[in-house]
Amino acid sequence: MEARDRIIIDPKVMGGKPVIKGTRVPVEIIIGSFAGGMPNEEIKKEYGITEEDIKAAFTYAAEVLSQEKVYEISTG
């Protein structure tokens, strides 16, 4: 199953933020929890999601970042 099968964007759910399908858990919460040091097991328990949901969140985030354009800002 691909990330897009587990991640949905619906304007009626969490203001259109990408969430785990069937939940109100935003991708950003999963990524932020992991970045803050929360282990996968705790994330799964805290938000009622699966290991596959966590992987889908990271895959989605990576896909979004791969499309981001970066511009150099001159400081001098």
Secondary structure, DSSP 8 states (H G I E B T S, - for coil): --HHHHEE--TTSGGG--EETTS--BHHHHHHHHHTT--HHHHHHHHT--HHHHHHHHHHHHHHHHT---------
